[in-house]
């Protein structure tokens, strides 16, 4: 491409929508093609902070949330959103008309709908990306407007309207490339780990999970004879988790930390088993790096997406899934023990996870963007 590619990006609210777009932009940058980027999102969403940190031009719009099951308690908010949504559409049309993108990338969240509508009205190519196994409400709307529909999972095809399936391509869900190149030895050195027992990495997200933390605390004394644990428990939980009474001879096998940042690739490389939620980003990371997992879905989540993501991995032999609404700590322990006792079982699950993952997802999505890009008139 000899001219400058003009790429408009929308999507955000959460990391699950924001980071795939950011990772795809990095893939475009690696092509060394002349390009400009404008990201349109909400001022309060994660995308506003992330774009500022990476020096990406950003414009905010006002928009309302699309609710699957509005109720009387949210009546005022729903009425207000009826006015915010058309305002957001008008703002989106203004930004897109001034920017004149060659292609629009949408990675989901309710902020993506106004830009999708603007792309359709201005006849700009729209590439819609879906991270979850089940197509979300915003993306079901955008699917009818999209030039191409990029899916993370083959099974998502059945959730699209039949009339648009010929526009769909399975790219996978982009994951940060640094996660694929962790240093196992660095994690062992940092945390003073032992080679005597397997390592479990436990995470409930950046803020931690009350459910996962509580379950783990109940089983730790019985778990630590057979494993060592690095537990990203969240800043609000760190003192409580450090105070758990453990047998003195096992206490040095438990390592609670408030937050995991740059060391995450090393922890993933070192972990023999991962205990986690089953959001789209987590599922994509676990399959890209090939890690056996015990998944504790967040219930409820939008459209019950986490439970469906967990079921998808479990059906492929890549994970154990605790699918009931309030699984017991005993069930978690029961799922863990066979994995800890059998390296061959862990290896088989890791291989199954690899088969479901796409390490080239960002490159594949960048290919789709360049394929459909059209110079603006």
C-alpha positions in Angstrom: 0.0 0.0 0.0 1.6 3.3 -1.1 -1.0 5.6 0.4 -1.7 6.2 4.1 -4.3 3.7 5.5 -6.9 5.5 7.6 -8.2 3.1 10.3 -11.1 4.0 12.6 -11.4 1.7 15.7 -14.3 1.4 18.0 -15.0 -0.9 20.9 -14.4 -0.9 24.6 -15.9 -0.6 28.1 -13.9 -3.6 29.2 -10.5 -5.1 28.5 -12.2 -8.0 26.6 -13.2 -5.5 23.9 -10.3 -3.1 24.2 -7.2 -5.3 24.2 -8.0 -7.3 21.0 -8.3 -4.0 19.1 -5.0 -2.7 20.6 -3.2 -6.0 19.8 -4.6 -5.8 16.2 -3.3 -2.3 15.8 0.2 -3.5 16.9 -0.1 -6.2 14.2 -0.9 -3.5 11.6 2.1 -1.4 12.8 4.4 -4.4 12.4 3.6 -4.4 8.7 5.3 -1.0 8.4 2.5 0.4 6.3 1.8 4.1 6.4 -1.3 4.5 8.5 -3.3 6.8 10.7 -5.6 5.7 13.5 -8.6 7.2 15.3 -10.3 5.4 18.2 -13.9 6.4 19.0 -15.2 5.2 22.4 -16.7 6.5 25.6 -14.9 8.9 28.0 -15.6 6.6 31.0 -14.5 3.3 29.3 -11.2 1.6 29.6 -10.5 2.5 26.0 -10.0 6.2 27.0 -7.2 5.4 29.4 -5.6 2.8 27.1 -5.5 5.1 24.1 -4.0 7.9 26.2 -1.3 5.5 27.5 -0.4 4.4 23.9 -0.6 7.8 22.3 -3.6 6.9 20.0 -5.9 9.7 18.9 -9.2 9.4 20.7 -12.7 10.9 20.4 -15.5 10.3 22.9 -19.1 9.9 22.1 -22.2 9.7 24.2 -24.2 6.5 24.0 -26.6 4.3 25.9 -26.4 0.7 26.9 -28.4 -2.0 25.0 -30.2 -4.1 27.7 -31.4 -7.6 27.0 -33.9 -7.6 29.9 -34.8 -4.0 31.0 -36.7 -3.9 34.3 -38.6 -1.3 36.3 -35.7 -0.5 38.6 -33.7 0.7 35.5 -36.7 2.5 34.0 -35.1 6.0 34.4 -31.8 4.8 33.0 -33.5 3.1 30.1 -35.5 6.2 29.2 -32.3 8.3 29.3 -30.5 5.9 27.1 -33.3 6.2 24.5 -32.1 9.8 24.0 -28.3 9.0 24.4 -28.3 6.4 21.6 -29.4 8.6 18.8 -27.1 11.4 20.1 -24.2 8.9 20.0 -25.1 7.9 16.4 -25.1 11.6 15.3 -21.7 12.1 17.0 -20.3 9.0 15.5 -21.5 10.0 12.0 -19.7 13.4 12.5 -16.4 11.8 13.6 -16.5 9.3 10.8 -17.4 11.8 8.1 -14.6 14.1 9.1 -12.0 11.4 9.5 -12.9 9.6 6.2 -11.7 6.1 7.2 -10.6 3.5 4.7 -11.9 0.8 7.0 -13.6 0.6 10.4 -12.7 -2.1 13.1 -15.3 -2.8 15.7 -14.4 -5.0 18.6 -17.7 -4.8 20.5 -19.3 -3.2 23.5 -22.4 -1.0 23.2 -20.2 1.9 22.1 -19.6 0.1 18.8 -23.2 0.3 17.6 -23.2 4.0 16.7 -19.9 3.8 14.8 -21.2 0.7 13.0 -24.3 2.6 12.0 -22.1 5.5 10.8 -20.0 3.2 8.7 -23.1 1.8 7.1 -24.6 5.2 6.3 -21.2 6.5 5.0 -20.6 3.4 3.0 -17.3 2.6 4.7 -16.1 -1.0 5.1 -16.8 -2.4 8.6 -15.0 -5.3 10.1 -16.8 -6.6 13.2 -14.9 -8.8 15.6 -16.6 -11.1 18.2 -14.5 -12.4 21.1 -16.9 -14.7 22.8 -18.3 -18.1 21.7 -21.8 -16.6 21.6 -22.3 -13.4 19.6 -23.3 -10.6 21.8 -26.3 -8.3 21.4 -24.4 -5.3 20.0 -22.6 -7.6 17.5 -25.8 -9.3 16.4 -27.0 -5.8 15.4 -23.7 -4.9 13.7 -23.5 -8.3 11.9 -26.1 -7.2 9.4 -24.1 -4.0 8.6 -20.6 -5.5 8.5 -18.5 -6.1 5.4 -16.7 -8.9 7.1 -17.4 -10.7 10.4 -14.4 -11.9 12.2 -15.1 -14.7 14.8 -12.9 -16.1 17.6 -14.4 -19.5 17.5 -15.8 -21.8 14.7 -18.8 -22.5 16.9 -19.9 -18.9 16.8 -21.1 -19.3 13.2 -24.3 -20.9 14.4 -25.2 -17.8 16.4 -25.1 -15.5 13.3 -28.2 -14.9 11.1 -28.0 -17.3 8.2 -28.0 -14.4 5.7 -24.6 -13.1 6.9 -22.7 -16.3 7.5 -21.0 -16.0 4.1 -19.3 -12.8 5.3 -17.8 -14.6 8.4 -14.2 -15.7 8.8 -12.6 -17.3 11.9 -9.5 -15.3 12.9 -9.3 -16.2 16.6 -9.2 -13.6 19.3 -6.0 -11.5 19.4 -3.8 -12.0 22.5 -0.8 -9.9 23.5 2.2 -11.5 21.9 4.3 -11.1 25.0 2.1 -13.8 26.7 3.5 -16.4 24.3 7.1 -15.8 25.3 7.2 -16.2 29.1 10.3 -17.4 31.0 9.4 -20.3 33.4 12.7 -20.0 35.2 12.1 -16.3 35.9 8.8 -17.1 37.7 10.4 -19.8 39.8 13.2 -17.5 40.8 10.9 -14.5 41.6 8.6 -16.5 43.8 11.1 -19.0 45.2 9.2 -22.0 43.9 10.0 -25.6 44.3 10.2 -28.4 41.6 8.7 -30.9 44.1 5.1 -30.3 43.3 3.1 -28.7 40.4 2.3 -25.0 40.3 -1.2 -23.6 40.2 -1.8 -20.0 39.1 -5.1 -18.6 40.4 -6.6 -15.4 39.1 -10.0 -13.8 39.4 -9.1 -10.7 37.4 -7.4 -7.5 38.3 -9.7 -6.9 41.3 -9.8 -10.5 42.4 -12.9 -12.7 42.8 -14.6 -13.1 46.1 -16.0 -16.5 45.0 -12.6 -17.9 43.9 -10.8 -16.4 46.9 -13.2 -17.9 49.3 -13.2 -21.3 47.7 -9.4 -21.4 47.6 -9.1 -20.3 51.2 -11.3 -23.3 52.3 -9.2 -25.9 50.5 -5.7 -24.6 50.8 -4.6 -26.7 53.8 -5.6 -29.8 51.9 -4.3 -28.6 48.5 -0.8 -27.5 49.5 0.7 -31.0 50.2 0.2 -31.6 46.5 0.8 -28.2 44.9 2.2 -24.8 45.2 0.0 -21.8 44.5 0.5 -18.3 43.2 -2.7 -16.4 43.8 -3.6 -13.1 42.2 -6.3 -12.2 44.8 -6.9 -8.5 44.2 -5.7 -5.5 46.3 -8.7 -5.6 48.6 -8.1 -9.2 49.5 -4.4 -9.4 50.0 -4.3 -9.0 53.8 -7.1 -11.5 54.3 -5.4 -14.1 52.2 -2.0 -13.6 53.8 -3.7 -14.2 57.2 -4.9 -17.7 56.3 -3.7 -20.2 58.9 -1.6 -22.8 57.2 0.6 -25.7 58.5 4.1 -24.1 59.0 5.7 -26.7 56.8 3.4 -25.8 53.9 3.1 -22.0 54.3 5.9 -21.2 51.8 4.0 -23.0 49.1 1.3 -20.3 49.0 2.1 -16.9 47.4 -0.8 -14.4 47.4 -0.2 -11.2 45.4 -2.5 -8.3 45.0 -2.0 -7.8 41.3 0.0 -9.4 38.4 1.4 -7.1 35.8 4.5 -7.6 33.6 5.3 -11.0 35.2 2.1 -12.6 33.8 3.9 -14.2 30.7 6.4 -15.8 33.1 3.6 -17.1 35.4 1.7 -18.5 32.5 4.9 -20.3 31.3 5.5 -21.7 34.7 2.0 -22.8 35.6 1.0 -26.4 35.4 -2.7 -25.6 36.0 -4.7 -22.3 35.9 -7.8 -21.5 38.0 -9.7 -18.6 36.5 -12.9 -17.0 35.3 -13.9 -17.7 31.7 -14.1 -14.3 30.0 -13.3 -14.1 26.4 -9.8 -12.7 27.0 -8.9 -15.4 29.5 -10.2 -18.2 27.3 -8.2 -16.9 24.3 -5.0 -16.6 26.4 -5.3 -20.1 27.9 -5.8 -21.6 24.5 -3.1 -19.6 22.8 -0.5 -20.6 25.3 -1.9 -24.1 25.8 -2.7 -24.4 29.5 -5.0 -26.8 31.3 -7.5 -24.9 33.4 -10.3 -25.3 36.0 -12.7 -22.5 35.1 -15.2 -20.9 37.5 -17.5 -18.8 35.2 -18.9 -15.5 36.5 -22.7 -16.1 36.7 -24.6 -14.1 35.7 -22.7 -12.5 32.9 -24.1 -10.9 29.8 -25.9 -13.6 27.8 -24.4 -16.1 30.2 -21.2 -15.8 28.0 -18.7 -17.0 30.6 -20.5 -20.3 31.3 -20.8 -20.9 27.5 -17.1 -20.1 27.1 -16.2 -22.6 29.8 -18.5 -25.2 28.3 -16.7 -24.7 25.0 -13.3 -25.4 26.4 -14.5 -28.3 28.5 -16.2 -30.0 25.6 -12.9 -29.7 23.7 -11.0 -31.4 26.5 -9.0 -28.2 27.3 -10.5 -27.4 30.7 -12.6 -28.5 33.6 -15.6 -26.3 34.2 -17.6 -25.6 37.3 -20.9 -24.7 35.6 -23.4 -24.7 38.5 -24.2 -21.2 39.9 -22.6 -21.8 43.3 -20.0 -24.5 43.1 -18.5 -25.8 46.3 -14.9 -25.6 47.3 -15.0 -29.4 47.5 -15.9 -29.6 43.8 -13.0 -27.4 43.0 -10.6 -29.6 45.0 -12.1 -32.7 43.3 -11.4 -31.3 39.9 -7.9 -30.3 40.8 -6.6 -33.4 42.4 -6.6 -35.7 39.3 -4.7 -32.9 37.3 -2.1 -32.6 40.0 -1.5 -36.3 40.2 -1.3 -37.0 36.5 1.3 -35.1 34.3 0.0 -37.0 31.2 -3.5 -35.7 31.8 -2.2 -32.2 32.1 -0.3 -32.6 28.8 -3.3 -33.9 27.0 -5.4 -31.0 28.2 -2.6 -28.6 27.2 -2.6 -30.1 23.7 -6.4 -29.8 23.4 -6.2 -26.2 24.5 -3.5 -25.5 21.8 -5.8 -26.9 19.2 -8.6 -24.5 20.1 -6.2 -21.5 20.2 -5.0 -19.1 17.5 -1.6 -17.6 18.2 -1.8 -15.7 14.8 -5.2 -14.1 15.5 -4.0 -10.5 15.5 -2.2 -11.1 12.1 -5.3 -12.8 10.7 -7.5 -9.9 11.7 -5.0 -7.4 10.3 -5.2 -9.3 7.0 -9.0 -8.9 6.9 -8.7 -5.2 7.6 -6.3 -4.6 4.7 -8.3 -6.9 2.4 -11.5 -4.9 2.7 -10.0 -1.4 3.1 -11.2 1.1 0.4 -9.9 4.6 -0.2 -12.5 7.1 0.9 -14.0 9.2 -1.9 
